[in-house]
Every structure is written in structure tokens, then in C-alpha cells.
Amino acid sequence: MSENAAPEGTWNITVKGPTGKEVTVLELQRDGDTLTGTQTGRGVSTPIENGKVEGNTVSWTQQVTKPMKLNVTFIGEITGNDIAGKVKVGMMSHKFSGSKDLG
């Protein structure tokens, strides 16, 4: 296993859902094994909740309000400047991927 992930920073995330690709921007801050920040998509920015990092694995939840109110859970693995994993929405699960904004 490689060194622990460096999740802090800005990530460009793409969720591959049933209605096509959904692009969001994830801003993360780290304090030990706790993640905080915001995720922005469809012109709405919401704080993430329950953010955690363990080794290369990161997870967080988000309360989405558009197109409808949903509780969304992300679990992913960071490899260098890339992230990939699953997002759970209710009983459904979709893939997501992204990369760190190095600019």
C-alpha cells in the first residue's frame, strides 16, 4: 500500500448516474482523519458531512437539494491525484471518478 492519501484541496468529480454525467467540484480540508468542506453542483454549494479519511480511502455524505432532496454517500480511493469510487443514493449505487485541481 502506498502512503496515505492527500485529500485536501479542490477535486473535479464526475458521477455517472442514470441520467448521465453529473459534474461537481469538491473542496476538502483535513484535520487528522476528519474531512470538512463543500461540494458544488448545479449551481448549489452544500457542506459535506461525516467526512473521514483512512489510509487512501475517503468518505463523506452530502445533502443534495437539486433536482430533489437526497442524502448522498461517497466512498472512494485516492491514488495520487485521482479519485474513484461509488456514490450511494438511496438503494442505488453509481460510480464516480475525478482528479485533483493542481492549478
C-alpha positions as CSV (number, residue, x, y, z in Angstrom):
1,M,0.0,0.0,0.0
2,S,1.3,3.5,-0.8
3,E,1.5,6.4,1.5
4,N,-1.7,7.9,2.9
5,A,-3.8,9.9,0.6
6,A,-3.7,13.7,0.5
7,P,-7.4,14.6,0.1
8,E,-7.2,18.3,1.0
9,G,-7.6,20.6,-2.0
10,T,-10.0,21.0,-4.9
11,W,-11.3,18.0,-6.8
12,N,-13.3,17.8,-10.1
13,I,-15.8,15.0,-9.6
14,T,-17.9,13.2,-12.2
15,V,-20.8,11.0,-11.1
16,K,-22.0,8.5,-13.7
17,G,-25.7,8.2,-12.9
18,P,-28.8,7.0,-14.7
19,T,-29.5,10.4,-16.2
20,G,-25.9,10.9,-17.5
21,K,-22.8,12.5,-16.1
22,E,-23.1,14.9,-13.2
23,V,-20.1,17.2,-12.6
24,T,-19.3,18.7,-9.2
25,V,-16.5,20.5,-7.6
26,L,-15.4,19.2,-4.2
27,E,-13.4,21.4,-1.8
28,L,-11.8,19.4,1.1
29,Q,-10.0,20.4,4.2
30,R,-8.4,17.9,6.5
31,D,-7.9,17.8,10.3
32,G,-6.3,14.4,11.2
33,D,-8.7,11.8,10.0
34,T,-11.6,14.2,9.6
35,L,-12.6,15.9,6.3
36,T,-14.7,19.0,6.0
37,G,-15.6,21.1,3.0
38,T,-18.2,21.8,0.4
39,Q,-19.4,20.2,-2.8
40,T,-20.9,22.3,-5.6
41,G,-23.1,21.1,-8.5
42,R,-26.0,22.5,-10.4
43,G,-25.1,26.0,-9.1
44,V,-25.7,24.9,-5.5
45,S,-22.9,24.6,-2.9
46,T,-23.6,22.4,0.2
47,P,-21.3,21.4,3.1
48,I,-20.1,17.8,3.3
49,E,-20.9,15.9,6.5
50,N,-19.3,12.8,8.2
51,G,-16.1,13.3,6.2
52,K,-13.4,10.7,7.0
53,V,-10.0,9.6,5.7
54,E,-8.5,6.2,6.5
55,G,-5.3,5.4,4.5
56,N,-6.2,6.0,0.9
57,T,-9.9,5.7,1.5
58,V,-12.1,8.8,1.9
59,S,-15.9,9.1,2.6
60,W,-18.4,11.8,3.1
61,T,-22.1,12.5,2.9
62,Q,-23.9,15.4,1.3
63,Q,-27.5,16.6,1.4
64,V,-28.4,17.3,-2.2
65,T,-31.3,19.7,-2.9
66,K,-31.5,19.7,-6.7
67,P,-33.1,18.1,-8.7
68,M,-34.6,16.7,-5.5
69,K,-33.7,16.3,-1.8
70,L,-31.4,13.3,-1.4
71,N,-28.9,12.1,1.1
72,V,-25.8,11.0,-0.9
73,T,-22.9,9.0,0.4
74,F,-19.5,8.9,-1.4
75,I,-16.8,6.3,-0.7
76,G,-13.7,6.5,-2.8
77,E,-10.0,5.7,-3.0
78,I,-7.3,8.3,-3.8
79,T,-4.4,7.2,-6.0
80,G,-2.0,10.2,-6.4
81,N,-4.1,13.0,-7.9
82,D,-7.0,10.7,-8.9
83,I,-10.1,9.5,-7.0
84,A,-12.6,6.8,-7.9
85,G,-15.3,5.0,-6.0
86,K,-19.0,4.7,-5.5
87,V,-21.8,7.1,-4.6
88,K,-24.8,5.7,-2.9
89,V,-28.2,7.3,-3.4
90,G,-31.0,5.5,-1.5
91,M,-31.0,1.9,-2.7
92,M,-28.9,2.7,-5.9
93,S,-25.2,2.9,-6.3
94,H,-23.3,4.7,-9.1
95,K,-19.6,5.1,-10.0
96,F,-17.7,8.4,-9.6
97,S,-14.3,9.5,-10.6
98,G,-12.3,12.7,-10.5
99,S,-9.0,14.4,-10.3
100,K,-7.3,17.0,-8.1
101,D,-7.2,20.5,-9.5
102,L,-3.5,21.3,-9.5
103,G,-3.9,24.8,-10.8
